[in-house]
């Protein structure tokens, strides 16, 4: 059975992203008080939970694109 991607916001800062394989990642993010953006994602602070897998930039880009797809109403800034 193939699972779907999902996001769980953990408050004003941070979120948990689970991919279609059931792997969960901690993603550093914050709500912004800005007219241009709603939230920011910090790419250096994306890490898997319960895994020592080291990410390459392309891995982080894939996770970010999946987060964007799930949150189409949010204007994101990526740092």
N, C-alpha and C positions, 0 to 999 in steps of 0.2 A: 504494500500500500504506500503510495507516494503522499507525503505530507506537504502542506502548503507553507510558504514563508509567513512569518508573523512578527509583530513588534509588540513589546510591552514597555510603556514608559514607566520609569521608576521614580517619577517626581519631576521637579523643575529641571533637574540635571540628570542626564543618563537615560539609556534605554537598553533593553535586551532584544536582540534580533535572533530569531531562530530560522534557519534555512530549511529547504525542502528535504534535507537529509536528517533533520533533527538536531543539527549542531547549533549550539547557542553561543552568541558572541556578546560581550559587554562593549557598548559603544558610548564613548564620552560625548555628551551633547548638552546644550543649555538653551533655555528660552531667552530670546533677545527682546529688548525694548527698542525696536527699530521699525521704521516705516517700510524699509526695503526687505528685511528678512524677519521670519518668525523664530527660527532656531538655527543653531550652529552645530556642526559635527566636527570633531577634532580627529582627523585621520590617524594621527600617531597613537591615539588611544582606542584602537579597535583591537580587541583580543578575544580569543576563544576561551570559553569557560570549560574546565576539565580537559584541556589539551595543551600540549607544549608546541603545537604547530607554529612555525614562524611564517609570518605573512610577507608576501611581496606586495608592491604597490598595486598590481593588477588584481590581487585578491581583495584588497580593501576597496578598490574601485567597483568591483562586482557587488560587494555587500552594500556599498553606498547607493548604487543604482537600484538595487532591490528595495532598499529603504525608501528611496524616492518614489518608486512605483507603488508602494503601499501607502504613501502619505502624500498623495497628489495635491491636497489642499494646503500643504505647508510649504512656505518659501524658505528653502534651506541655504545657508552659507556654509561652505566647506573650507576648513582651515587645516 
